Amino acid sequence: MSPVTILLRVVFGVILAGGLAMWAGIGFPVDLVFVMSVGVMAAVWGDKFILGFMTMMRYVSRGLRG
């Protein structure tokens, strides 16, 4: 696996988690840990984790909207 692929997965995971953290109103220290852990998990587990995280975000947003 190329280093560029790993870096792109980390960046994409951080962006997704940052959006979820801003939407949820999580405080800064917890937000930083959450965002970085999602970025690392996206780099380690790859596309399946990213797709699963996006699916989870979709179902959570649908459930809260009613």
N, C-alpha and C positions, 0 to 999 in steps of 0.2 A: 504494500500500500504506500502510495506516495505521500510525502510530508505535506504537499499542497492539499490533498484530499482530507487529511486529518485536520489541517488548519481551517479549511472551509467548513467541515462538520462542527468544529468548536465554535466558529463564528455564527453559524446558523443556529446552533443550539442556544448560544448566549442571546441572540436576538429574539428567539421564540420565548425563552424563559424571562427575558426582560419585559417583553410585552405582557406576559401573564402576571408578572410581579407588579408592574405598574397598574394593571387593571384591578388586581386584588388589593392594592394599597399596602403591600408588605413593607415593614420598616427597613432601613438601610442595612444594618448588619446581617439580618436574616436574608434580605434580598441579595446581597453580595454572595453569601454562601450558596443560596439556591441557584442563582444564575451560573456561577462557576461550576457547581456540581452537575448541572444539566449540560453545560458545555463539555465537560470531561466525559460524561456518560455518552453523549452523542459521538464524541471522537472514538471512544472505546467500542461501543456497540453498533455504531454506524447507522445506516439508513432505517433499519427496523425500529430503532429507538426514536428517531426523528419522526417517522410516520406515526408511531404509537403516541408520541407526545402531542402531535398535531390532532390526532383523533380524540385524545382525551380533552384537549382544549375545546374542540368542537362540541362534544357532548356536555361539558361543564357549562359552556355559554348557552347552549340550547336549554338546559335544565334551569338555569337561573332566569332566563327570559320568560319562561312559562309556556 
